[in-house]
Amino acid sequence: MRHLSLGPHTFLSPQPHPRHHEWLAHFTPRQRRQMIEDDHRARLTAIGIMVGAVLLGMSVLIAATLASH
């Protein structure tokens, strides 16, 4: 039996999920490339923010630890 769920955060669908997303055909190759570049840039920005938050937290933790001695 085929599993109809698209993942843990979705609902069951009676139709199998197609491998090719038809909505992608509505864009030109240039638009698709631009969407991929935008997605890549957004992911790098998100990673940068998360790394910055971790480094800031670590520096605050180190400063608090050094200040308590």
Phi and psi in degrees as GROMACS dihedral restraints (atoms count N, CA, C in turn):
[ dihedral_restraints ]
;  ai    aj    ak    al  type     phi  dphi    fc
    3     4     5     6     1   -82.1    20    10
    4     5     6     7     1   136.6    20    10
    6     7     8     9     1   -78.5    20    10
    7     8     9    10     1   123.9    20    10
    9    10    11    12     1   -92.7    20    10
   10    11    12    13     1    -3.7    20    10
   12    13    14    15     1   -80.1    20    10
   13    14    15    16     1   143.1    20    10
   15    16    17    18     1   -91.0    20    10
   16    17    18    19     1    -0.7    20    10
   18    19    20    21     1   150.5    20    10
   19    20    21    22     1   178.8    20    10
   21    22    23    24     1   -70.9    20    10
   22    23    24    25     1   -18.9    20    10
   24    25    26    27     1  -111.2    20    10
   25    26    27    28     1    26.6    20    10
   27    28    29    30     1  -126.9    20    10
   28    29    30    31     1   179.5    20    10
   30    31    32    33     1  -107.6    20    10
   31    32    33    34     1   160.2    20    10
   33    34    35    36     1   -71.5    20    10
   34    35    36    37     1   140.8    20    10
   36    37    38    39     1  -123.1    20    10
   37    38    39    40     1   137.0    20    10
   39    40    41    42     1   -69.7    20    10
   40    41    42    43     1   -23.2    20    10
   42    43    44    45     1   -94.4    20    10
   43    44    45    46     1   138.6    20    10
   45    46    47    48     1   -66.3    20    10
   46    47    48    49     1   145.7    20    10
   48    49    50    51     1   -75.4    20    10
   49    50    51    52     1   123.5    20    10
   51    52    53    54     1   -70.2    20    10
   52    53    54    55     1   149.9    20    10
   54    55    56    57     1   -74.9    20    10
   55    56    57    58     1   -34.3    20    10
   57    58    59    60     1   -97.1    20    10
   58    59    60    61     1   126.6    20    10
   60    61    62    63     1   -84.1    20    10
   61    62    63    64     1   112.6    20    10
   63    64    65    66     1   -64.6    20    10
   64    65    66    67     1   -27.9    20    10
   66    67    68    69     1   -65.6    20    10
   67    68    69    70     1   -20.9    20    10
   69    70    71    72     1   -67.5    20    10
   70    71    72    73     1   -24.6    20    10
   72    73    74    75     1   -70.1    20    10
   73    74    75    76     1   -15.0    20    10
   75    76    77    78     1   -80.1    20    10
   76    77    78    79     1    -4.8    20    10
   78    79    80    81     1  -110.9    20    10
   79    80    81    82     1   151.0    20    10
   81    82    83    84     1   -77.2    20    10
   82    83    84    85     1   161.1    20    10
   84    85    86    87     1   -56.4    20    10
   85    86    87    88     1   -35.3    20    10
   87    88    89    90     1   -66.0    20    10
   88    89    90    91     1   -41.1    20    10
   90    91    92    93     1   -66.4    20    10
   91    92    93    94     1   -40.0    20    10
   93    94    95    96     1   -63.5    20    10
   94    95    96    97     1   -42.6    20    10
   96    97    98    99     1   -61.6    20    10
   97    98    99   100     1   -40.3    20    10
   99   100   101   102     1   -64.7    20    10
  100   101   102   103     1   -40.5    20    10
  102   103   104   105     1   -63.4    20    10
  103   104   105   106     1   -40.3    20    10
  105   106   107   108     1   -65.4    20    10
  106   107   108   109     1   -42.4    20    10
  108   109   110   111     1   -64.8    20    10
  109   110   111   112     1   -41.8    20    10
  111   112   113   114     1   -62.4    20    10
  112   113   114   115     1   -42.1    20    10
  114   115   116   117     1   -63.3    20    10
  115   116   117   118     1   -43.8    20    10
  117   118   119   120     1   -61.8    20    10
  118   119   120   121     1   -44.5    20    10
  120   121   122   123     1   -63.8    20    10
  121   122   123   124     1   -40.9    20    10
  123   124   125   126     1   -65.6    20    10
  124   125   126   127     1   -40.1    20    10
  126   127   128   129     1   -64.7    20    10
  127   128   129   130     1   -41.9    20    10
  129   130   131   132     1   -64.9    20    10
  130   131   132   133     1   -38.9    20    10
  132   133   134   135     1   -63.6    20    10
  133   134   135   136     1   -44.3    20    10
  135   136   137   138     1   -63.1    20    10
  136   137   138   139     1   -41.8    20    10
  138   139   140   141     1   -63.0    20    10
  139   140   141   142     1   -42.3    20    10
  141   142   143   144     1   -61.3    20    10
  142   143   144   145     1   -41.5    20    10
  144   145   146   147     1   -65.4    20    10
  145   146   147   148     1   -43.2    20    10
  147   148   149   150     1   -65.2    20    10
  148   149   150   151     1   -42.2    20    10
  150   151   152   153     1   -64.0    20    10
  151   152   153   154     1   -42.6    20    10
  153   154   155   156     1   -60.9    20    10
  154   155   156   157     1   -40.9    20    10
  156   157   158   159     1   -65.1    20    10
  157   158   159   160     1   -40.6    20    10
  159   160   161   162     1   -65.4    20    10
  160   161   162   163     1   -44.1    20    10
  162   163   164   165     1   -64.6    20    10
  163   164   165   166     1   -40.1    20    10
  165   166   167   168     1   -63.3    20    10
  166   167   168   169     1   -44.4    20    10
  168   169   170   171     1   -61.5    20    10
  169   170   171   172     1   -41.9    20    10
  171   172   173   174     1   -64.7    20    10
  172   173   174   175     1   -41.2    20    10
  174   175   176   177     1   -67.1    20    10
  175   176   177   178     1   -38.2    20    10
  177   178   179   180     1   -64.3    20    10
  178   179   180   181     1   -42.5    20    10
  180   181   182   183     1   -63.4    20    10
  181   182   183   184     1   -42.9    20    10
  183   184   185   186     1   -65.5    20    10
  184   185   186   187     1   -43.6    20    10
  186   187   188   189     1   -64.2    20    10
  187   188   189   190     1   -39.6    20    10
  189   190   191   192     1   -67.5    20    10
  190   191   192   193     1   -39.1    20    10
  192   193   194   195     1   -65.7    20    10
  193   194   195   196     1   -42.8    20    10
  195   196   197   198     1   -69.7    20    10
  196   197   198   199     1   -34.4    20    10
  198   199   200   201     1   -71.5    20    10
  199   200   201   202     1   -26.8    20    10
  201   202   203   204     1   -79.9    20    10
  202   203   204   205     1   -11.6    20    10
